[in-house]
Amino acid sequence: IDHVSVYYDGSYLKQEGTAGAAAGAFVLQGDRWLFAGAVSAHLPTPEFGSYTAEVRAALLATKQAYDLVKIAAEVFGCQPSVTFFFDALSVGKQAEGLWQVKKDKVSCHAVRSLLRIMHTRWQVCCNHVFVPGHSGDPGNELVDTIAQCAAHGFSLQDWSTIFCMLTNWHFVQALSWGWVFQHPSFGKYWSDSTLHLPAKPQTTPEPHTVGSTASYGRSEERRV
């Protein structure tokens, strides 16, 4: 697998007060594009209406990309690049980390954390591309239709448990540190799937480092 393309979109039914989120993936294998599956979720009470639908779609897309990259890297030894396609500009830019998040910060934080783990663990380069809605792009039209079906209660899967985790602040706080354990500096401490950290420091601070720390402490005392 050389490349993974993931489209995502959300749909909000104002009168019903429900929403749907969807993502669909395609993989490039040699010179052939192959459909890699679709996911969708029904959102019975979206807190921020259409915005929640779009953010949940970004979360689905990121999770789907994470799973596909993991299989490609761990099973087949591939290192595919990833492109996310979206038609909600604000959410797409927030998922990329370029725009500030003001609503549903936990979900956006989860998206950023998963992307950071993908980059650190598998050195995957992710691109984010805006695609105008209803412009004839097959991938965008696909996820738009699936999201609308999910909003009406016809989702492809039940994502309630996973969303419960990925929107829990304490879980997402822990997830935000997940990339640390995938950093190359920890490589020598892994044994199979277990991380063995040393019981005590294995290095000795340089004399000038100790001196700088002591001086810093004294200057702080003087200021107090």
Steps between C-alpha positions, in 0.01 A plus 500: 500500500650829388235751602179526703230754416223556754192713436278615785180694539222571748127553462263681737121479493381816670134404535574154639792625709715205394822472303720251324873473437676296234839419355609296202848382404679411178850352470748523215668168427744535214296671229160386632263681734304265725206569730610436860166531678265755652391582853212707633339589830160624611510798736167527683575820691782700335601768749608755238275395212672480163837582654485190721411291194806625313736454796377145561555431131859622534539270800366203301732580210804527722421172676446328166827637363680393818371142466589478130850638552555264793408198287709623208805565718483214750372223271627589153802716584368797301531868580209666321431870493153622596270771366181612669229663287231717660237758402464674839789746486508595870506141627753393239739780595450426870574132442817603321593716799498831309187661646406548863228278646225668700235226519523124563864540596530145636411338166740726308771425756442127442538548124828687543632239744426210264671683214803567720527131592476401132781739412726393788442126481496444124645829365182552299454829318136620509358761265165678541313613188181705473245373247192717435181313586271380220764574239490154346792344687403129530660455842333808643161402356536152648565614858233772469240235415617263773495783757144592403392138542667492842324820602169327425602211724650265240867491597742234383635429849443583863774739612346600831760320714800633309356853493442475874874440540625749242286779644595431862738771618704274730546237229596759238747661740672162533479448123676830441815345651477184290751630245771521767527124534539464123792744486830346381669587832285234668583233241763319707261468794236299314489121530226365272194696618637592845683821587780447756625830637816516715447499877733798544671762282769358273682829444677746726436874459797705383652731766399813311138373485491451876653843550243666275217331687639607836543858381145502369371386839693770685381773267142386552548516878634852475202612298258355752 
